[in-house]
Amino acid sequence: MSIYKELGLKTIINASDTYTKIGGSRMNADVLAAMREAGEYFVDIVEFRDKACAAIAAMTGNEAAFVSSGAGACVVLAAASLICGGDPALIAMLPDASKCEKNEIIVFASQTEIPMLPYWRIIGFSGARIVKIADDLDSLRKEINGRTAGVFFFLADLYEAGLPRIEEIIQVAHERNVQVIIDAAAQLPPKANLWHYTRDLGADGIIFSGGKYIMGPQSTGLFLGRSEIVRRCAELSNPNCHIGRPYKVGKEEYAAFYAAIKHFVEADEDQAKATQHKHLDYIEDKLADCSHISIKRVNEGRLGQDAPRLLIDFLDGRQGCECARFMYEHCDPAIDIGYFRPNDPSGNANQIFVNSINLREHELPHIVHSIQRFLAL
């Protein structure tokens, strides 16, 4: 009996996305084997972390890397590293940043006004004061002052609408000796994003989730960028008893994440995408004769990633949330299908979407049958 059955839980077919609420993504056999092997032995955790992170930095073309317990943890640690500047006395005081000479983090106001993406709030967990500014370069120039520790920028189509280009933001900030950190938690693929914004555009750091398209443990996140920031993140983190102590990463997660990102960097992106399209082809073909729906293929994820999806519109006025509820409550295994809430700028309420990144072939007929059952109601 599986642990899920023992606890009376229905398993879920993930046809939506790499959402945290259902576990992110699937780890492949090599990643699971690395996690299991690491659990069989003991190792100096700091030495393991440092060597694994050095290897990750090399394979991603970055100056340095740091693995923490999620993208959110990386946001807190990166912000804390900027405001304390490596000062041991200030590190010991966090999250009280009142004694930090530079304790303000600038964000663009529009990036804080998207209800579905409130992750900017996590910056404040470091103790930093979040300063919201208007969406233009003149405001950035005006608001940078002696208390500015850094600028945070959130990467996604929804976040970036109406804002200056990130290259311009980096240039203005660097002219005033202020560092720029990019939160790109879900912005893979393409894998080139691992090095493009830091190595090519000059951002001081970028943050990714380990449990989304990298397909590592859900409890991991990755910071890539300046070695000075990475060194400070390490000082702030486990095994030291500072603000990062709760963001502990075990030897099993380090091993699994290392295996996952190595596979992600070395994998053939075109082949992976071909498999995703093949799974979407099956679903689209099987639903082609269904009335009251229209189906469209798009080549980007919900937040602009390079990942294909099917958009299915209900032409009879039904809403996507109704279909999602049916597939979750009346199917076993349950199916998590993508849908949009009213006023969601990334889609409309009469749609569902299918993302095949986490799908396996034997799950495809269940998805088709469940949608057909819903249409027959």
C-alpha positions as CSV (number, residue, x, y, z in Angstrom):
1,M,0.0,0.0,0.0
2,S,1.3,3.4,-0.9
3,I,1.6,6.2,1.7
4,Y,-1.2,8.1,0.0
5,K,-3.6,5.2,0.2
6,E,-2.6,4.5,3.8
7,L,-3.6,8.1,4.6
8,G,-6.7,8.0,2.5
9,L,-5.6,10.4,-0.2
10,K,-6.5,10.5,-3.8
11,T,-3.5,10.9,-6.1
12,I,-3.7,13.7,-8.7
13,I,-2.9,13.7,-12.5
14,N,-1.2,17.1,-13.0
15,A,-2.5,18.5,-16.3
16,S,-2.2,22.1,-15.2
17,D,1.3,23.4,-14.3
18,T,4.2,23.0,-11.8
19,Y,2.1,24.4,-9.0
20,T,3.4,24.2,-5.4
21,K,-0.1,23.3,-4.1
22,I,0.1,19.9,-5.8
23,G,3.8,19.2,-5.5
24,G,5.5,21.1,-8.3
25,S,6.9,18.6,-10.8
26,R,8.1,15.0,-11.0
27,M,11.6,13.9,-10.3
28,N,13.1,11.4,-12.7
29,A,14.7,8.1,-11.8
30,D,18.2,9.5,-11.6
31,V,17.2,12.3,-9.4
32,L,15.3,10.0,-7.0
33,A,18.3,7.6,-7.0
34,A,20.6,10.5,-6.0
35,M,18.3,11.4,-3.2
36,R,18.1,7.8,-2.0
37,E,21.9,7.3,-2.2
38,A,22.6,10.6,-0.2
39,G,20.2,9.4,2.5
40,E,22.4,6.3,3.1
41,Y,25.5,8.2,4.2
42,F,26.7,11.1,6.3
43,V,28.7,14.0,5.0
44,D,29.9,17.4,6.0
45,I,26.9,19.4,4.9
46,V,28.8,22.7,4.4
47,E,31.5,21.1,2.3
48,F,28.8,19.2,0.3
49,R,26.8,22.4,-0.3
50,D,29.9,24.4,-1.3
51,K,31.2,21.8,-3.8
52,A,27.7,21.1,-5.3
53,C,27.1,24.8,-5.7
54,A,30.5,25.4,-7.3
55,A,29.7,22.7,-9.8
56,I,26.2,24.2,-10.5
57,A,27.8,27.6,-11.0
58,A,30.2,26.1,-13.5
59,M,27.6,24.2,-15.5
60,T,25.3,27.3,-15.7
61,G,28.1,29.8,-16.6
62,N,27.7,31.8,-13.4
63,E,30.2,33.3,-11.0
64,A,28.5,31.5,-8.0
65,A,25.5,29.5,-7.0
66,F,23.5,28.9,-3.8
67,V,20.8,26.3,-3.1
68,S,18.2,27.0,-0.5
69,S,14.9,25.6,0.6
70,G,12.8,27.2,-2.2
71,A,12.8,30.3,-4.4
72,G,11.1,32.2,-1.6
73,A,13.9,31.4,0.7
74,C,16.4,32.6,-1.9
75,V,14.4,35.9,-2.1
76,V,14.7,36.4,1.6
77,L,18.4,35.5,1.7
78,A,19.3,37.7,-1.3
79,A,17.5,40.7,0.2
80,A,19.1,40.1,3.6
81,S,22.5,39.8,2.0
82,L,22.0,43.2,0.4
83,I,20.8,45.1,3.4
84,C,23.4,43.7,5.9
85,G,26.4,43.9,3.6
86,G,28.1,41.0,5.4
87,D,28.4,42.8,8.7
88,P,28.2,40.2,11.5
89,A,26.5,42.5,13.9
90,L,23.8,43.3,11.5
91,I,23.4,39.7,10.4
92,A,22.7,38.8,14.0
93,M,20.0,41.4,14.3
94,L,17.9,40.4,11.3
95,P,15.0,40.6,10.6
96,D,15.4,43.8,12.6
97,A,17.0,46.0,9.9
98,S,16.7,49.3,11.7
99,K,20.5,49.5,12.2
100,C,21.3,48.8,8.6
101,E,22.5,51.9,6.7
102,K,21.0,50.5,3.5
103,N,17.7,48.8,4.4
104,E,15.5,49.7,1.4
105,I,14.7,47.5,-1.6
106,I,13.1,49.1,-4.6
107,V,10.3,47.4,-6.6
108,F,8.2,48.7,-9.5
109,A,4.7,49.4,-8.3
110,S,2.9,47.5,-11.1
111,Q,4.7,44.3,-10.1
112,T,3.0,44.5,-6.7
113,E,-0.5,44.9,-8.1
114,I,-1.1,41.4,-9.6
115,P,-3.3,39.5,-7.1
116,M,-2.3,36.1,-8.4
117,L,1.5,36.9,-8.0
118,P,2.0,38.5,-4.6
119,Y,5.6,37.1,-4.2
120,W,7.1,40.6,-3.8
121,R,5.9,40.6,-0.2
122,I,8.5,37.9,0.6
123,I,11.3,40.5,0.3
124,G,10.0,42.1,3.5
125,F,10.6,38.9,5.5
126,S,14.3,39.8,5.5
127,G,13.5,43.0,7.4
128,A,14.0,45.2,4.4
129,R,11.7,48.1,3.7
130,I,10.0,47.7,0.4
131,V,9.9,50.9,-1.7
132,K,7.4,51.0,-4.5
133,I,8.1,53.3,-7.4
134,A,6.4,54.3,-10.7
135,D,7.1,52.2,-13.7
136,D,9.7,54.3,-15.5
137,L,13.5,54.9,-15.4
138,D,13.2,58.5,-14.2
139,S,11.5,57.2,-11.0
140,L,14.2,54.7,-10.5
141,R,16.9,57.3,-10.9
142,K,15.0,59.6,-8.5
143,E,14.3,57.0,-5.8
144,I,17.8,55.5,-5.5
145,N,19.4,57.1,-2.5
146,G,21.8,56.4,0.4
147,R,19.4,53.9,2.0
148,T,18.8,51.8,-1.2
149,A,20.3,48.3,-0.8
150,G,19.1,46.9,-4.1
151,V,16.4,46.6,-6.8
152,F,14.2,43.5,-7.2
153,F,12.6,42.7,-10.6
154,F,10.1,40.0,-11.2
155,L,10.4,38.1,-14.5
156,A,7.2,37.1,-16.4
157,D,5.1,38.5,-19.1
158,L,2.4,39.6,-16.6
159,Y,5.0,41.2,-14.4
160,E,6.9,43.0,-17.2
161,A,4.0,44.6,-19.0
162,G,4.6,48.4,-19.3
163,L,8.0,48.4,-17.6
164,P,11.4,49.4,-19.0
165,R,13.5,46.7,-20.4
166,I,15.5,44.8,-17.8
167,E,18.8,45.9,-19.5
168,E,17.9,49.5,-18.9
169,I,17.0,48.9,-15.3
170,I,20.3,47.1,-14.7
171,Q,22.2,50.0,-16.4
172,V,20.5,52.7,-14.3
173,A,21.0,50.8,-11.0
174,H,24.6,50.0,-11.7
175,E,25.3,53.7,-12.6
176,R,24.4,54.4,-9.0
177,N,26.2,51.3,-7.5
178,V,23.0,49.5,-6.7
179,Q,22.6,45.8,-7.4
180,V,19.7,44.2,-9.2
181,I,18.2,40.8,-8.3
182,I,15.7,39.0,-10.6
183,D,13.1,36.7,-9.3
184,A,12.5,34.3,-12.2
185,A,11.1,31.4,-10.1
186,A,9.0,29.8,-12.9
187,Q,10.9,31.3,-15.9
188,L,12.3,28.1,-17.4
189,P,12.5,26.9,-20.1
190,P,14.6,28.0,-22.0
191,K,17.6,26.8,-20.1
192,A,19.5,29.8,-21.4
193,N,17.7,31.9,-18.8
194,L,20.1,30.3,-16.3
195,W,22.9,32.4,-17.6
196,H,21.4,35.0,-19.9
197,Y,20.3,37.6,-17.4
198,T,23.4,37.3,-15.2
199,R,26.3,36.6,-17.6
200,D,24.9,38.4,-20.7
201,L,22.9,41.2,-19.2
202,G,24.8,41.9,-16.1
203,A,22.1,41.3,-13.4
204,D,23.8,40.6,-10.0
205,G,21.6,37.7,-9.2
206,I,18.7,35.6,-10.4
207,I,16.4,33.2,-8.5
208,F,14.7,30.0,-9.8
209,S,12.5,27.4,-8.2
210,G,14.1,23.9,-8.0
211,G,10.8,22.1,-8.1
212,K,9.3,23.4,-11.3
213,Y,10.9,22.8,-14.8
214,I,14.3,21.9,-13.3
215,M,12.3,19.0,-11.8
216,G,14.3,18.8,-8.6
217,P,12.9,18.6,-5.1
218,Q,10.0,20.9,-4.5
219,S,11.8,22.1,-1.3
220,T,14.7,23.7,-3.3
221,G,15.5,27.0,-4.9
222,L,18.5,28.3,-6.7
223,F,20.3,31.7,-6.6
224,L,22.8,32.3,-9.4
225,G,25.0,35.4,-9.5
226,R,27.7,37.3,-7.7
227,S,30.0,35.4,-5.4
228,E,29.9,38.1,-2.8
229,I,26.1,37.7,-2.5
230,V,26.4,33.9,-2.4
231,R,29.0,34.1,0.4
232,R,26.6,36.3,2.4
233,C,23.7,33.9,1.8
234,A,25.9,31.1,3.2
235,E,26.7,33.2,6.3
236,L,23.0,33.9,6.8
237,S,22.0,30.2,6.5
238,N,22.2,26.8,8.1
239,P,24.1,25.6,10.0
240,N,24.5,29.2,11.4
241,C,21.8,30.3,13.7
242,H,20.7,33.4,11.7
243,I,17.7,34.5,9.6
244,G,18.4,31.7,7.1
245,R,18.5,28.8,9.7
246,P,14.9,27.8,9.0
247,Y,15.7,27.5,5.3
248,K,17.6,24.3,5.9
249,V,18.5,22.0,3.0
250,G,19.4,18.4,3.7
251,K,22.0,16.3,2.0
252,E,19.2,14.4,0.2
253,E,17.9,17.6,-1.4
254,Y,21.4,18.9,-2.3
255,A,22.1,15.5,-4.1
256,A,18.7,15.5,-5.8
257,F,18.9,19.1,-6.9
258,Y,22.4,18.6,-8.3
259,A,21.3,15.6,-10.3
260,A,18.2,17.5,-11.5
261,I,19.9,20.6,-12.8
262,K,22.7,18.6,-14.4
263,H,20.0,16.7,-16.3
264,F,18.2,19.9,-17.1
265,V,21.3,21.6,-18.5
266,E,22.4,18.6,-20.5
267,A,18.9,17.6,-21.9
268,D,17.8,18.2,-25.5
269,E,15.2,20.9,-25.2
270,D,13.7,20.2,-28.6
271,Q,13.2,16.5,-27.7
272,A,11.5,17.4,-24.4
273,K,9.2,19.8,-26.2
274,A,8.4,17.2,-28.9
275,T,7.3,14.9,-26.2
276,Q,5.0,17.6,-24.7
277,H,3.5,18.3,-28.1
278,K,3.0,14.6,-28.7
279,H,0.9,14.3,-25.5
280,L,-1.1,17.4,-26.4
281,D,-1.7,16.0,-29.9
282,Y,-3.3,13.0,-28.4
283,I,-5.7,15.0,-26.2
284,E,-6.5,17.4,-29.0
285,D,-7.2,14.6,-31.5
286,K,-9.5,12.8,-29.1
287,L,-11.5,15.9,-28.3
288,A,-11.7,17.2,-31.9
289,D,-15.3,16.0,-32.4
290,C,-16.7,17.3,-29.1
291,S,-19.3,20.0,-29.5
292,H,-19.4,23.3,-27.5
293,I,-15.7,23.6,-27.3
294,S,-12.9,25.1,-29.4
295,I,-9.2,24.1,-29.0
296,K,-6.1,26.2,-29.7
297,R,-2.4,25.3,-29.3
298,V,-0.2,28.0,-27.9
299,N,3.6,27.8,-27.5
300,E,4.1,29.6,-24.2
301,G,3.3,28.8,-20.6
302,R,1.0,30.8,-18.4
303,L,3.8,33.2,-17.4
304,G,5.5,33.3,-20.8
305,Q,7.8,30.2,-20.5
306,D,8.8,28.4,-23.6
307,A,6.3,25.6,-23.0
308,P,3.3,24.5,-25.2
309,R,-0.3,24.3,-23.9
310,L,-3.8,23.6,-25.1
311,L,-6.4,26.2,-24.5
312,I,-9.9,24.8,-24.5
313,D,-12.8,27.3,-24.6
314,F,-16.3,26.4,-23.5
315,L,-18.7,27.9,-26.1
316,D,-21.8,27.2,-24.0
317,G,-20.9,29.7,-21.3
318,R,-19.6,27.3,-18.7
319,Q,-16.6,28.4,-16.8
320,G,-13.3,26.7,-16.4
321,C,-13.5,26.5,-12.7
322,E,-16.6,24.3,-13.0
323,C,-14.6,21.8,-15.1
324,A,-11.7,22.0,-12.7
325,R,-14.0,21.3,-9.7
326,F,-15.6,18.4,-11.5
327,M,-12.3,16.8,-12.5
328,Y,-10.9,17.2,-8.9
329,E,-14.0,16.0,-7.0
330,H,-15.5,13.4,-9.3
331,C,-12.5,11.7,-10.8
332,D,-10.2,9.1,-9.3
333,P,-7.3,9.7,-9.6
334,A,-8.2,13.4,-9.4
335,I,-7.2,15.6,-12.3
336,D,-5.8,19.1,-11.8
337,I,-6.7,21.1,-14.9
338,G,-5.6,24.6,-15.6
339,Y,-8.3,27.4,-15.4
340,F,-8.5,31.1,-15.0
341,R,-10.3,33.1,-12.4
342,P,-12.5,36.1,-13.5
343,N,-10.3,39.2,-14.4
344,D,-7.2,37.0,-14.7
345,P,-5.0,38.8,-17.3
346,S,-3.5,35.6,-18.4
347,G,-6.7,34.0,-19.7
348,N,-10.5,34.0,-19.5
349,A,-12.9,32.4,-17.2
350,N,-14.5,30.2,-19.9
351,Q,-11.3,28.4,-20.6
352,I,-9.3,25.5,-19.3
353,F,-5.7,24.7,-20.3
354,V,-3.6,21.6,-20.4
355,N,0.1,21.7,-19.8
356,S,1.8,18.4,-20.5
357,I,5.1,18.9,-18.8
358,N,4.2,16.5,-16.0
359,L,2.0,14.1,-18.0
360,R,2.7,10.4,-18.7
361,E,1.1,8.5,-21.6
362,H,-1.1,6.3,-19.5
363,E,-2.7,9.4,-17.9
364,L,-3.8,10.9,-21.2
365,P,-7.0,8.8,-21.7
366,H,-8.1,9.7,-18.2
367,I,-7.9,13.4,-19.0
368,V,-9.8,13.0,-22.3
369,H,-12.5,10.9,-20.7
370,S,-13.0,13.3,-17.8
371,I,-13.4,16.3,-20.1
372,Q,-15.9,14.3,-22.2
373,R,-17.8,13.4,-19.0
374,F,-17.9,17.1,-18.0
375,L,-19.2,18.1,-21.4
376,A,-22.0,15.5,-21.2
377,L,-23.4,16.9,-18.0
